[in-house]
Amino acid sequence: MSTSLQDLLSIETRTLLEEESRLANAVRGMEESLSGLRDIDLVLSLAGTRLSLSLQLLKRITGRVDPAARQELEEMITEKSLSALRLVEGLLAENISEDQKGIVQANPLYPNVKNLLEQFLLAGGGGFMESRQADARKRRVLSQSIVAAIRKYTGEDDRYPPLELERYPPVVRKLLLFLFPVMIRENPERPPYGIEEGQEVTYAAQNMKLPLSQAIFYMENELLPDLKVKLVQSPGARALQEEIRRVQERVDEYKKLRFFPRSTPVLLEKGYYTEGMTGYTTDGEMLVPIPLPVSFKSGTNLDRKMELVRMDVVRRIAGRKVSGAVDKEYRRLRGLSSGIRGNSRTTSMKLDAVWGYRVLRQDFPFLRRLTDKAMFEELVDLVHAAGAGTSESRIAALIEKDQGAAEILSPSLEADPPAGAVPGPAGPPL
C-alpha cells in the first residue's frame, strides 16, 4: 500500500480495517479448529464490516486523488465488496436442513448486511462488481475445462447392471456386503438408477454424522444448554434429566476418542460416498453420530451432474492463471500452512469447489449457466452434438459475449439459491 493511499484512510476506515482483520481471524480460527464449521453471526458481521469498509473507501475517491492511489483504492473496494458477497452467498448456499430453511435471513444481522449492500449500490459501487473482460487465453482455458467436464460427467451413467450376489458363495457375499455396504446390496434395484426430474423426495433422519470436533461443539454449546433451559422450566422432569445425562456421557466419551488424521482417506469425489465408505471426512477427521434430527431433499440426477461439472471445472482451472483468488488458495493447500489438509499430490481434491465456483462466476457470468437446469441442458446438447474443438470455440465466444454484457454480480438476498455446499475443509481466504 503506497504512502499516498495511507494518507487517504480516515480514522473510521482504519478502525474498520482492524475490525475486519479481527473478524476474519475469528471466522478462520473456527473453521480450522472445527472442521469447516461456520458461525452465522460471525460471518454476517464480517460481511457487514467489509461492506461498510467499501462504502468508506468509496467516499475517498475524488478527482484530487493521485492516480496510483486511486487505482489501489478501486482494487481494494472491488476486493472487499466481492468478498462480502461471497460470504453471504456461501451462507445462503449451505446444505441446511429443510426445517431450518430461512435461518440465515431470519438472523438479526442479515437486514443490516442487505441494507449496506443497497447503500453501496446506490452510492455507485455497482461498477466495482462488474465482471472484468478476460483475455483470450483465459476464455480458451475455461471453455476447454467446461467441455471436458461436461463430456466426463453427462453421459448415461445409470444403465449399468448391479453385481449379482447370488453367483458368489455365502462367505464371499457376506464379505462383500460388509466391505462395500454403500455400493453392494442384496436384492438391488435394476437400472435406470437415481431420481429423475419431478420425482424428488424429502428424506428425514433422527440422527446424523458430524466430524468429531463439530459433534462435541454442537452438544456442548447447543444441545446441552437448550436441555438445561427446558429443565429449569420443568423442574423434576425425569425424562429431561435422563436425556441430559445421556448427552453428557456421549460428550465425555467423544472427548476421550483419539484417531489418526487421514489426509486422503480415499480418492473419490468429495461428498457422501467418501464419508460413508471410510468413516472420515475428506479432510481426514473422524465422523461420529449425534442425536440431531434433519430433513433434506434428495435432489435429482440432473442436480448431481450439474454439481459434478461445476466441481470439475473449478479443479481443472486451479493453478492455471485463470483466477488469482482460486490460484492463491490452490497454492495454500499445497503448502504446510494448511496443516494436515496440505497435500501436494491431490491438491485439487482438497479445494473447496463450491467456494471456487462462486469466485469464478463473479469473473465469468457465463458460468451461471451451470446452475440453471434449462441452460445447462442446452449446453450439454451443444457439447454432445458438436466435436470438442467446435464446442470449445462456441463456448469461448459465449463467455466473451456474457462478459461484454457487464452484468453486476450480486446474490439474491431474498431467497436461498440452489443448495450444493457441504461442510468441508477450513475455508479459503476470507
C-alpha positions in Angstrom: 0.0 0.0 0.0 1.5 3.4 -1.0 2.1 6.3 1.4 -0.4 8.4 -0.5 -3.1 5.8 0.0 -2.3 5.5 3.7 -2.8 9.3 4.0 -6.3 8.9 2.4 -7.6 6.5 5.0 -9.6 8.1 7.7 -9.7 7.1 11.4 -13.0 5.4 10.8 -11.6 3.5 7.8 -8.6 2.3 9.9 -10.9 1.2 12.6 -13.0 -0.8 10.1 -9.8 -2.4 8.7 -8.8 -3.5 12.3 -12.3 -4.9 12.9 -12.2 -6.8 9.6 -8.9 -8.4 10.5 -10.2 -9.4 13.9 -13.4 -11.0 12.5 -11.6 -12.7 9.6 -9.2 -14.3 12.1 -12.1 -15.4 14.2 -14.0 -17.0 11.3 -10.9 -18.7 10.0 -10.0 -19.9 13.5 -13.4 -21.6 13.9 -13.3 -23.2 10.5 -9.8 -24.6 11.1 -10.4 -25.9 14.6 -13.9 -27.2 13.9 -13.6 -28.9 10.5 -15.1 -26.1 8.4 -17.9 -25.0 10.8 -19.3 -21.5 10.1 -20.9 -19.3 12.7 -23.7 -17.3 11.1 -23.3 -14.3 13.4 -19.5 -14.1 12.8 -19.8 -14.4 9.0 -22.6 -11.9 8.7 -20.6 -9.5 10.9 -17.6 -9.9 8.7 -19.6 -9.3 5.5 -21.2 -6.2 7.1 -17.8 -4.8 8.1 -16.4 -5.3 4.6 -19.4 -3.6 3.0 -19.1 -0.7 5.5 -15.4 -0.5 4.6 -16.2 -0.4 0.9 -18.6 2.5 1.5 -16.0 4.4 3.4 -13.3 3.8 0.7 -15.8 4.8 -2.0 -16.1 8.2 -0.3 -12.3 8.7 -0.6 -12.3 8.6 -4.4 -12.2 12.2 -5.7 -10.7 14.0 -8.6 -7.8 15.1 -6.5 -6.6 11.6 -5.6 -3.2 10.6 -7.1 -3.8 8.1 -10.0 -1.7 5.4 -8.3 -3.6 5.8 -5.1 -6.9 5.8 -6.9 -6.1 2.5 -8.6 -5.2 1.0 -5.2 -8.5 2.3 -3.7 -10.5 0.8 -6.6 -8.8 -2.5 -6.3 -9.4 -2.6 -2.5 -13.1 -1.6 -3.0 -13.6 -4.4 -5.5 -11.8 -7.0 -3.3 -13.8 -6.1 -0.1 -17.2 -5.8 -1.8 -16.9 -9.0 -3.8 -15.6 -11.0 -0.8 -18.5 -9.7 1.3 -20.9 -11.0 -1.4 -19.1 -14.4 -1.5 -19.5 -14.7 2.3 -23.3 -14.1 2.1 -23.7 -16.4 -0.9 -21.8 -19.1 0.9 -24.1 -19.0 3.9 -27.2 -19.0 1.7 -25.9 -21.9 -0.3 -25.1 -24.2 2.6 -26.9 -27.5 2.8 -29.3 -26.6 5.6 -31.9 -29.0 7.0 -35.3 -28.3 5.3 -36.8 -27.4 8.7 -34.2 -24.6 9.0 -34.5 -23.0 5.6 -34.5 -19.3 6.0 -32.4 -19.3 9.2 -29.8 -17.0 7.6 -32.4 -14.4 6.5 -34.0 -14.6 10.0 -30.8 -13.7 11.7 -31.0 -10.1 13.2 -27.7 -9.2 11.4 -29.0 -10.1 8.0 -31.1 -6.9 7.4 -28.1 -4.8 8.1 -26.0 -6.6 5.5 -28.8 -6.2 3.0 -29.1 -2.5 3.8 -25.4 -1.9 3.5 -25.3 -3.6 0.1 -28.2 -1.4 -1.1 -26.3 1.7 0.1 -23.2 0.6 -1.7 -25.0 0.1 -4.9 -26.9 3.4 -4.6 -23.5 5.2 -3.9 -22.2 4.0 -7.3 -20.5 0.8 -6.1 -22.2 -1.4 -8.7 -19.3 -0.7 -11.2 -16.9 -2.3 -8.9 -18.9 -5.6 -9.0 -19.0 -5.8 -12.8 -17.1 -8.7 -14.3 -13.8 -7.6 -16.0 -13.1 -8.7 -19.6 -10.8 -11.7 -19.5 -8.1 -12.3 -22.2 -8.4 -14.9 -24.9 -6.2 -17.4 -23.1 -8.3 -17.4 -20.0 -11.5 -17.8 -22.1 -9.9 -20.7 -24.0 -8.8 -22.5 -20.9 -12.2 -22.1 -19.3 -14.1 -23.3 -22.4 -11.8 -26.3 -22.6 -12.4 -27.1 -18.9 -16.2 -26.8 -19.3 -16.3 -29.1 -22.4 -14.1 -31.7 -20.7 -16.2 -31.7 -17.5 -19.5 -32.0 -19.5 -18.1 -34.8 -21.6 -16.9 -36.6 -18.5 -20.0 -36.4 -16.3 -23.1 -36.1 -18.5 -23.1 -39.4 -20.2 -25.7 -42.1 -19.5 -24.2 -43.4 -16.2 -27.3 -45.0 -14.8 -27.7 -48.1 -17.0 -25.0 -50.4 -15.7 -26.3 -53.7 -14.2 -25.8 -54.4 -10.5 -23.5 -57.0 -9.1 -25.3 -60.4 -8.9 -24.5 -61.6 -5.4 -26.3 -64.9 -5.9 -23.4 -66.0 -8.2 -21.0 -65.9 -5.2 -20.6 -68.4 -2.2 -22.3 -67.2 1.0 -19.0 -66.4 2.7 -17.9 -64.1 -0.2 -21.4 -62.5 -0.2 -21.1 -61.6 3.5 -17.6 -60.2 3.0 -18.7 -58.0 0.0 -21.7 -56.7 1.9 -19.6 -55.9 4.9 -16.8 -54.2 3.0 -19.0 -52.3 0.5 -22.3 -51.5 2.2 -23.0 -48.5 0.0 -22.1 -50.0 -3.4 -23.3 -53.6 -3.0 -26.7 -54.6 -1.7 -28.9 -57.7 -1.6 -31.9 -57.5 -3.9 -30.6 -54.3 -5.6 -32.7 -52.1 -7.8 -32.4 -52.5 -11.6 -31.4 -49.7 -13.9 -32.1 -46.9 -14.6 -31.0 -45.6 -11.2 -31.3 -42.3 -9.4 -34.1 -39.8 -9.3 -35.5 -38.1 -12.4 -36.9 -34.6 -12.6 -40.3 -34.3 -10.9 -39.6 -37.3 -8.7 -37.6 -35.6 -6.0 -38.4 -36.6 -2.4 -37.6 -35.3 1.1 -35.7 -37.6 3.5 -35.7 -37.4 7.3 -33.5 -38.9 9.9 -33.3 -38.7 13.7 -29.5 -38.8 13.8 -26.7 -37.5 11.7 -23.0 -37.8 11.5 -20.6 -34.9 12.1 -16.9 -34.5 12.3 -15.8 -35.3 15.9 -14.9 -31.7 16.7 -18.2 -30.4 15.4 -20.2 -33.0 17.3 -18.6 -32.1 20.6 -19.1 -28.4 19.9 -22.7 -28.8 19.0 -23.6 -30.9 22.0 -21.8 -28.7 24.5 -22.9 -25.3 23.1 -26.3 -26.0 21.6 -27.9 -29.2 22.8 -27.0 -29.3 26.5 -27.8 -25.6 27.2 -31.2 -26.0 25.5 -32.0 -29.1 27.5 -30.9 -27.3 30.8 -33.2 -24.4 30.0 -36.1 -26.8 29.5 -35.3 -28.5 32.8 -35.4 -25.1 34.6 -38.8 -24.6 33.1 -39.9 -28.1 34.1 -38.0 -28.9 37.3 -38.0 -32.5 38.3 -38.8 -33.8 34.8 -37.2 -37.3 34.8 -37.1 -37.6 31.0 -35.2 -34.4 30.6 -32.7 -35.4 33.4 -32.1 -38.7 31.7 -31.6 -37.1 28.3 -29.1 -34.6 29.8 -27.2 -37.4 31.4 -27.0 -39.4 28.1 -25.8 -36.4 26.2 -23.2 -35.5 28.8 -22.0 -39.1 28.7 -21.7 -39.0 25.0 -19.7 -35.8 25.1 -17.3 -37.3 27.7 -17.0 -40.4 25.5 -16.2 -38.4 22.4 -13.6 -36.2 24.1 -11.7 -39.4 25.0 -11.7 -40.6 21.4 -8.3 -40.5 19.7 -7.8 -41.1 16.0 -5.1 -40.8 13.4 -5.9 -37.9 11.0 -6.1 -39.2 7.4 -5.0 -36.6 4.8 -6.6 -38.5 1.9 -8.9 -41.3 3.1 -9.7 -42.4 -0.4 -9.5 -40.7 -3.8 -13.2 -40.2 -4.5 -15.3 -37.2 -5.2 -15.9 -35.1 -2.1 -19.2 -36.0 -0.5 -21.5 -38.8 0.7 -19.6 -41.8 -0.7 -16.2 -40.8 0.6 -17.5 -40.3 4.1 -19.9 -43.2 4.1 -17.3 -45.7 3.0 -14.4 -44.5 5.1 -15.9 -43.1 8.3 -13.8 -40.0 7.8 -14.4 -36.6 6.1 -12.4 -35.8 3.1 -10.2 -33.6 5.3 -9.3 -36.6 7.4 -11.4 -36.2 10.5 -13.4 -39.0 12.1 -17.2 -39.0 11.7 -19.4 -39.7 14.7 -23.2 -39.9 15.2 -25.2 -37.4 17.2 -28.9 -37.1 18.1 -29.8 -34.3 15.6 -32.9 -34.7 13.5 -32.5 -33.5 10.0 -34.6 -33.4 6.8 -33.2 -32.9 3.3 -34.3 -33.1 -0.3 -32.9 -35.9 -2.4 -32.0 -33.9 -5.5 -32.2 -35.4 -9.0 -29.8 -37.0 -11.5 -29.6 -33.6 -13.2 -28.7 -31.8 -10.0 -26.0 -34.4 -9.4 -24.5 -34.0 -12.9 -24.6 -30.2 -12.6 -22.7 -30.2 -9.3 -20.1 -32.7 -10.6 -19.5 -30.5 -13.6 -19.1 -27.3 -11.5 -16.7 -29.1 -9.1 -14.6 -30.5 -12.0 -14.4 -27.1 -13.8 -13.0 -25.5 -10.6 -10.5 -28.2 -10.2 -9.3 -28.1 -13.8 -9.0 -24.3 -13.6 -7.0 -24.2 -10.3 -3.3 -23.3 -10.8 -3.7 -22.3 -14.4 -3.7 -18.5 -14.0 -7.4 -18.0 -14.8 -8.4 -16.8 -11.3 -6.0 -15.1 -8.9 -8.1 -16.0 -5.9 -8.5 -19.6 -6.8 -4.8 -20.0 -7.6 -3.9 -18.4 -4.3 -6.0 -20.9 -2.4 -4.6 -23.7 -4.5 -1.0 -22.7 -3.6 -2.0 -22.5 0.1 -3.4 -26.1 0.0 -0.2 -27.4 -1.4 1.9 -26.0 1.5 2.3 -26.7 5.1 0.3 -23.5 6.0 -2.9 -25.6 5.5 -1.9 -28.1 8.2 -3.0 -31.7 7.8 -5.1 -30.6 4.8 -2.0 -29.8 2.8 -1.3 -32.3 0.1 0.9 -31.6 -2.9 -0.3 -34.9 -4.6 -4.0 -34.3 -4.6 -4.4 -30.6 -4.0 -7.3 -30.1 -6.4 -9.3 -32.7 -4.5 -8.9 -30.6 -1.3 -10.0 -27.4 -3.0 -13.4 -26.1 -1.8 -15.0 -26.3 -5.2 -18.3 -24.6 -4.1 -16.3 -21.5 -3.0 -14.2 -21.7 -6.1 -17.3 -21.8 -8.4 -18.6 -18.6 -6.7 -15.3 -16.8 -7.3 -15.1 -17.9 -11.0 -18.8 -17.0 -11.5 -18.0 -13.4 -10.4 -15.3 -13.2 -13.1 -17.2 -15.1 -15.8 -21.0 -14.5 -15.8 -21.3 -17.3 -18.3 -20.8 -19.9 -15.5 -24.3 -19.1 -14.2 -25.5 -21.4 -16.9 -24.1 -24.3 -14.8 -26.8 -23.6 -12.1 -29.8 -23.1 -14.4 -31.2 -26.5 -15.4 -32.6 -25.4 -18.8 -29.5 -23.6 -19.8 -27.3 -26.4 -18.6 -29.2 -28.9 -20.7 -28.8 -26.7 -23.8 -25.0 -26.5 -23.1 -24.9 -30.3 -22.8 -26.7 -30.7 -26.1 -24.2 -28.3 -27.7 -21.2 -30.2 -26.4 -22.5 -33.7 -27.4 -23.8 -32.5 -30.8 -20.5 -30.9 -31.9 -16.9 -32.1 -31.6 -14.7 -31.0 -28.8 -12.9 -28.3 -30.8 -16.1 -26.8 -32.2 -17.8 -26.8 -28.7 -14.8 -25.1 -27.2 -14.8 -22.3 -29.8 -18.6 -21.7 -29.4 -18.4 -21.7 -25.6 -15.4 -19.3 -25.7 -17.4 -16.9 -27.8 -20.4 -17.1 -25.4 -18.1 -16.4 -22.5 -16.8 -13.3 -24.2 -20.3 -12.2 -25.1 -21.6 -12.6 -21.5 -18.6 -10.6 -20.2 -19.4 -7.9 -22.6 -22.8 -7.5 -21.0 -21.1 -6.1 -17.9 -23.5 -7.8 -15.5 -23.4 -6.6 -11.9 -22.8 -9.7 -9.9 -24.7 -9.7 -6.6 -26.5 -12.5 -4.8 -30.3 -12.7 -4.3 -30.8 -11.6 -0.8 -34.5 -12.5 -0.9 -34.3 -16.3 -1.1 -32.0 -19.2 -0.9 -30.1 -20.1 -4.1 -29.8 -23.8 -5.1 -28.1 -25.8 -2.4 -24.9 -27.6 -3.1 -22.4 -26.6 -0.4 -21.3 -29.2 2.2 -19.4 -28.8 5.3 -15.8 -29.1 4.2 -12.3 -28.1 4.9 -11.2 -24.9 6.6 -12.4 -22.4 4.2 -10.5 -20.4 1.6 -9.3 -16.9 2.1 -11.9 -14.7 3.7 
